[in-house]
């Protein structure tokens, strides 16, 4: 649970901005999106492997541009 308390002389916009940053940093939204549907372990392994391959390719591309 993420809490944000208003500081003295703080506007509602600043408070909302701080709250959004805390939510993003805590990873709540990504967890909710990930757990929205059930994914079997084999499917999860396949997705993670695909992500790793994509990440490796991206790193190689950035090194070629150096």
N, CA, C and O atoms as CSV, one atom per row, in Angstrom:
chain,resi,resn,atom,element,x,y,z
A,1,UNK,N,N,0.843,-1.176,0.000
A,1,UNK,CA,C,0.000,0.000,0.000
A,1,UNK,C,C,0.884,1.234,0.000
A,1,UNK,O,O,1.787,1.355,0.828
A,2,UNK,N,N,0.634,2.132,-0.907
A,2,UNK,CA,C,1.434,3.340,-1.033
A,2,UNK,C,C,0.690,4.519,-0.430
A,2,UNK,O,O,-0.466,4.778,-0.765
A,3,UNK,N,N,1.364,5.226,0.460
A,3,UNK,CA,C,0.776,6.395,1.104
A,3,UNK,C,C,1.599,7.628,0.767
A,3,UNK,O,O,2.826,7.568,0.675
A,4,UNK,N,N,0.906,8.747,0.583
A,4,UNK,CA,C,1.563,10.030,0.390
A,4,UNK,C,C,0.780,11.046,1.208
A,4,UNK,O,O,-0.432,11.181,1.043
A,5,UNK,N,N,1.466,11.751,2.079
A,5,UNK,CA,C,0.821,12.760,2.901
A,5,UNK,C,C,1.173,14.140,2.360
A,5,UNK,O,O,2.302,14.389,1.939
A,6,UNK,N,N,0.195,15.022,2.379
A,6,UNK,CA,C,0.407,16.358,1.833
A,6,UNK,C,C,1.346,17.145,2.739
A,6,UNK,O,O,1.216,17.138,3.963
A,7,UNK,N,N,2.279,17.810,2.110
A,7,UNK,CA,C,3.248,18.638,2.834
A,7,UNK,C,C,2.696,20.052,2.957
A,7,UNK,O,O,1.812,20.443,2.195
A,8,UNK,N,N,3.210,20.816,3.907
A,8,UNK,CA,C,2.739,22.215,4.023
A,8,UNK,C,C,3.036,22.985,2.726
A,8,UNK,O,O,4.116,22.866,2.148
A,9,UNK,N,N,2.063,23.762,2.296
A,9,UNK,CA,C,2.162,24.595,1.088
A,9,UNK,C,C,2.411,23.785,-0.183
A,9,UNK,O,O,3.021,24.295,-1.123
A,10,UNK,N,N,1.950,22.530,-0.228
A,10,UNK,CA,C,2.114,21.699,-1.416
A,10,UNK,C,C,0.800,21.667,-2.189
A,10,UNK,O,O,-0.266,21.469,-1.605
A,11,UNK,N,N,0.878,21.860,-3.495
A,11,UNK,CA,C,-0.333,21.841,-4.310
A,11,UNK,C,C,-0.786,20.405,-4.550
A,11,UNK,O,O,-0.028,19.459,-4.337
A,12,UNK,N,N,-2.024,20.257,-4.993
A,12,UNK,CA,C,-2.578,18.940,-5.284
A,12,UNK,C,C,-1.830,18.289,-6.453
A,12,UNK,O,O,-1.647,17.071,-6.475
A,13,UNK,N,N,-1.403,19.097,-7.416
A,13,UNK,CA,C,-0.654,18.564,-8.560
A,13,UNK,C,C,0.681,17.963,-8.121
A,13,UNK,O,O,1.068,16.891,-8.587
A,14,UNK,N,N,1.379,18.655,-7.226
A,14,UNK,CA,C,2.657,18.154,-6.729
A,14,UNK,C,C,2.457,16.867,-5.934
A,14,UNK,O,O,3.249,15.931,-6.034
A,15,UNK,N,N,1.392,16.836,-5.149
A,15,UNK,CA,C,1.079,15.643,-4.359
A,15,UNK,C,C,0.797,14.459,-5.276
A,15,UNK,O,O,1.294,13.356,-5.045
A,16,UNK,N,N,0.006,14.687,-6.308
A,16,UNK,CA,C,-0.325,13.630,-7.258
A,16,UNK,C,C,0.921,13.142,-7.996
A,16,UNK,O,O,1.074,11.944,-8.233
A,17,UNK,N,N,1.797,14.054,-8.352
A,17,UNK,CA,C,3.040,13.705,-9.044
A,17,UNK,C,C,3.922,12.820,-8.156
A,17,UNK,O,O,4.499,11.839,-8.625
A,18,UNK,N,N,4.022,13.176,-6.871
A,18,UNK,CA,C,4.811,12.364,-5.934
A,18,UNK,C,C,4.199,10.981,-5.769
A,18,UNK,O,O,4.918,9.984,-5.704
A,19,UNK,N,N,2.863,10.919,-5.702
A,19,UNK,CA,C,2.175,9.644,-5.564
A,19,UNK,C,C,2.436,8.759,-6.770
A,19,UNK,O,O,2.739,7.577,-6.610
A,20,UNK,N,N,2.326,9.302,-7.967
A,20,UNK,CA,C,2.564,8.526,-9.186
A,20,UNK,C,C,3.983,7.983,-9.225
A,20,UNK,O,O,4.202,6.833,-9.606
A,21,UNK,N,N,4.949,8.810,-8.831
A,21,UNK,CA,C,6.343,8.360,-8.808
A,21,UNK,C,C,6.519,7.190,-7.843
A,21,UNK,O,O,7.206,6.217,-8.153
A,22,UNK,N,N,5.890,7.293,-6.665
A,22,UNK,CA,C,5.999,6.212,-5.681
A,22,UNK,C,C,5.389,4.918,-6.207
A,22,UNK,O,O,5.942,3.837,-6.008
A,23,UNK,N,N,4.246,5.035,-6.880
A,23,UNK,CA,C,3.569,3.855,-7.421
A,23,UNK,C,C,4.439,3.193,-8.478
A,23,UNK,O,O,4.583,1.970,-8.483
A,24,UNK,N,N,5.021,3.987,-9.373
A,24,UNK,CA,C,5.878,3.438,-10.424
A,24,UNK,C,C,7.108,2.780,-9.814
A,24,UNK,O,O,7.504,1.688,-10.224
A,25,UNK,N,N,7.709,3.444,-8.837
A,25,UNK,CA,C,8.920,2.922,-8.209
A,25,UNK,C,C,8.653,1.620,-7.449
A,25,UNK,O,O,9.508,0.735,-7.417
A,26,UNK,N,N,7.480,1.501,-6.843
A,26,UNK,CA,C,7.165,0.295,-6.078
A,26,UNK,C,C,6.835,-0.893,-6.982
A,26,UNK,O,O,6.911,-2.041,-6.544
A,27,UNK,N,N,6.471,-0.629,-8.236
A,27,UNK,CA,C,6.192,-1.705,-9.177
A,27,UNK,C,C,4.808,-2.312,-9.037
A,27,UNK,O,O,4.569,-3.428,-9.499
A,28,UNK,N,N,3.903,-1.596,-8.411
A,28,UNK,CA,C,2.554,-2.109,-8.183
A,28,UNK,C,C,1.826,-2.346,-9.508
A,28,UNK,O,O,1.227,-3.402,-9.709
A,29,UNK,N,N,1.877,-1.374,-10.398
A,29,UNK,CA,C,1.138,-1.487,-11.656
A,29,UNK,C,C,1.647,-2.626,-12.527
A,29,UNK,O,O,0.858,-3.349,-13.136
A,30,UNK,N,N,2.957,-2.782,-12.586
A,30,UNK,CA,C,3.501,-3.868,-13.409
A,30,UNK,C,C,3.102,-5.229,-12.844
A,30,UNK,O,O,2.842,-6.168,-13.597
A,31,UNK,N,N,3.056,-5.332,-11.523
A,31,UNK,CA,C,2.630,-6.578,-10.894
A,31,UNK,C,C,1.171,-6.873,-11.194
A,31,UNK,O,O,0.810,-8.010,-11.498
A,32,UNK,N,N,0.337,-5.853,-11.109
A,32,UNK,CA,C,-1.093,-6.031,-11.386
A,32,UNK,C,C,-1.304,-6.449,-12.833
A,32,UNK,O,O,-2.083,-7.361,-13.109
A,33,UNK,N,N,-0.619,-5.793,-13.753
A,33,UNK,CA,C,-0.753,-6.140,-15.168
A,33,UNK,C,C,-0.282,-7.572,-15.437
A,33,UNK,O,O,-0.887,-8.299,-16.224
A,34,UNK,N,N,0.798,-7.959,-14.776
A,34,UNK,CA,C,1.348,-9.295,-14.983
A,34,UNK,C,C,0.413,-10.378,-14.425
A,34,UNK,O,O,0.302,-11.457,-15.005
A,35,UNK,N,N,-0.250,-10.095,-13.312
A,35,UNK,CA,C,-1.105,-11.091,-12.665
A,35,UNK,C,C,-2.559,-11.015,-13.105
A,35,UNK,O,O,-3.422,-11.686,-12.539
A,36,UNK,N,N,-2.826,-10.202,-14.107
A,36,UNK,CA,C,-4.198,-10.028,-14.572
A,36,UNK,C,C,-4.769,-11.333,-15.128
A,36,UNK,O,O,-5.936,-11.657,-14.906
A,37,UNK,N,N,-3.938,-12.067,-15.848
A,37,UNK,CA,C,-4.338,-13.358,-16.393
A,37,UNK,C,C,-3.363,-14.420,-15.915
A,37,UNK,O,O,-2.194,-14.133,-15.658
A,38,UNK,N,N,-3.851,-15.646,-15.797
A,38,UNK,CA,C,-2.991,-16.750,-15.382
A,38,UNK,C,C,-2.098,-17.161,-16.546
A,38,UNK,O,O,-2.565,-17.347,-17.669
A,39,UNK,N,N,-0.816,-17.298,-16.263
A,39,UNK,CA,C,0.147,-17.767,-17.262
A,39,UNK,C,C,0.838,-18.988,-16.672
A,39,UNK,O,O,1.383,-18.927,-15.570
A,40,UNK,N,N,0.815,-20.103,-17.411
A,40,UNK,CA,C,1.440,-21.325,-16.919
A,40,UNK,C,C,2.953,-21.132,-16.835
A,40,UNK,O,O,3.509,-20.227,-17.457
A,41,UNK,N,N,3.602,-21.979,-16.072
A,41,UNK,CA,C,5.050,-21.861,-15.886
A,41,UNK,C,C,5.807,-22.051,-17.194
A,41,UNK,O,O,6.797,-21.365,-17.447
A,42,UNK,N,N,5.348,-22.972,-18.018
A,42,UNK,CA,C,6.032,-23.202,-19.296
A,42,UNK,C,C,5.891,-21.978,-20.199
A,42,UNK,O,O,6.839,-21.592,-20.883
A,43,UNK,N,N,4.713,-21.377,-20.198
A,43,UNK,CA,C,4.496,-20.162,-20.995
A,43,UNK,C,C,5.355,-19.019,-20.460
A,43,UNK,O,O,5.927,-18.253,-21.235
A,44,UNK,N,N,5.442,-18.907,-19.148
A,44,UNK,CA,C,6.251,-17.859,-18.524
A,44,UNK,C,C,7.722,-18.018,-18.888
A,44,UNK,O,O,8.398,-17.032,-19.182
A,45,UNK,N,N,8.228,-19.265,-18.870
A,45,UNK,CA,C,9.622,-19.513,-19.261
A,45,UNK,C,C,9.857,-19.126,-20.710
A,45,UNK,O,O,10.888,-18.542,-21.044
A,46,UNK,N,N,8.899,-19.451,-21.569
A,46,UNK,CA,C,9.023,-19.129,-22.986
A,46,UNK,C,C,9.060,-17.606,-23.198
A,46,UNK,O,O,9.857,-17.105,-23.991
A,47,UNK,N,N,8.203,-16.887,-22.493
A,47,UNK,CA,C,8.168,-15.425,-22.606
A,47,UNK,C,C,9.466,-14.819,-22.086
A,47,UNK,O,O,10.020,-13.913,-22.709
A,48,UNK,N,N,9.955,-15.313,-20.946
A,48,UNK,CA,C,11.194,-14.784,-20.378
A,48,UNK,C,C,12.377,-15.034,-21.313
A,48,UNK,O,O,13.246,-14.174,-21.460
A,49,UNK,N,N,12.413,-16.197,-21.938
A,49,UNK,CA,C,13.485,-16.522,-22.871
A,49,UNK,C,C,13.436,-15.576,-24.071
A,49,UNK,O,O,14.471,-15.106,-24.542
A,50,UNK,N,N,12.239,-15.305,-24.553
A,50,UNK,CA,C,12.051,-14.393,-25.682
A,50,UNK,C,C,12.521,-12.975,-25.321
A,50,UNK,O,O,13.159,-12.301,-26.130
A,51,UNK,N,N,12.199,-12.533,-24.098
A,51,UNK,CA,C,12.636,-11.222,-23.625
A,51,UNK,C,C,14.154,-11.149,-23.536
A,51,UNK,O,O,14.756,-10.143,-23.911
A,52,UNK,N,N,14.772,-12.223,-23.036
A,52,UNK,CA,C,16.227,-12.256,-22.893
A,52,UNK,C,C,16.908,-12.161,-24.259
A,52,UNK,O,O,17.897,-11.446,-24.417
A,53,UNK,N,N,16.376,-12.882,-25.237
A,53,UNK,CA,C,16.947,-12.838,-26.585
A,53,UNK,C,C,16.843,-11.429,-27.154
A,53,UNK,O,O,17.793,-10.919,-27.749
A,54,UNK,N,N,15.683,-10.803,-26.968
A,54,UNK,CA,C,15.478,-9.442,-27.461
A,54,UNK,C,C,16.442,-8.462,-26.788
A,54,UNK,O,O,16.987,-7.569,-27.437
A,55,UNK,N,N,16.645,-8.642,-25.472
A,55,UNK,CA,C,17.549,-7.777,-24.716
A,55,UNK,C,C,18.985,-7.927,-25.206
A,55,UNK,O,O,19.699,-6.936,-25.361
A,56,UNK,N,N,19.413,-9.185,-25.452
A,56,UNK,CA,C,20.770,-9.445,-25.945
A,56,UNK,C,C,20.978,-8.813,-27.319
A,56,UNK,O,O,22.015,-8.203,-27.579
A,57,UNK,N,N,19.991,-8.962,-28.191
A,57,UNK,CA,C,20.085,-8.371,-29.533
A,57,UNK,C,C,20.179,-6.852,-29.454
A,57,UNK,O,O,20.951,-6.234,-30.187
A,58,UNK,N,N,19.394,-6.255,-28.566
A,58,UNK,CA,C,19.414,-4.802,-28.419
A,58,UNK,C,C,20.776,-4.319,-27.934
A,58,UNK,O,O,21.278,-3.299,-28.405
A,59,UNK,N,N,21.376,-5.051,-26.993
A,59,UNK,CA,C,22.708,-4.692,-26.494
A,59,UNK,C,C,23.758,-4.782,-27.586
A,59,UNK,O,O,24.643,-3.932,-27.676
A,60,UNK,N,N,23.659,-5.819,-28.423
A,60,UNK,CA,C,24.604,-5.978,-29.517
A,60,UNK,C,C,24.474,-4.838,-30.516
A,60,UNK,O,O,25.476,-4.346,-31.036
A,61,UNK,N,N,23.249,-4.419,-30.784
A,61,UNK,CA,C,23.016,-3.320,-31.733
A,61,UNK,C,C,23.615,-2.017,-31.214
A,61,UNK,O,O,24.188,-1.249,-31.987
A,62,UNK,N,N,23.488,-1.760,-29.918
A,62,UNK,CA,C,24.016,-0.512,-29.361
A,62,UNK,C,C,25.553,-0.541,-29.365
A,62,UNK,O,O,26.187,0.501,-29.530
A,63,UNK,N,N,26.140,-1.700,-29.189
A,63,UNK,CA,C,27.602,-1.804,-29.235
A,63,UNK,C,C,28.140,-1.606,-30.633
A,63,UNK,O,O,29.241,-1.085,-30.811
A,64,UNK,N,N,27.366,-2.019,-31.634
A,64,UNK,CA,C,27.803,-1.825,-33.016
A,64,UNK,C,C,27.810,-0.357,-33.377
A,64,UNK,O,O,28.621,0.073,-34.198
A,65,UNK,N,N,26.921,0.422,-32.781
A,65,UNK,CA,C,26.818,1.848,-33.079
A,65,UNK,C,C,27.883,2.683,-32.397
A,65,UNK,O,O,28.028,3.863,-32.713
A,66,UNK,N,N,28.635,2.102,-31.468
A,66,UNK,CA,C,29.661,2.866,-30.742
A,66,UNK,C,C,30.843,3.209,-31.582
A,66,UNK,O,O,31.778,3.848,-31.100
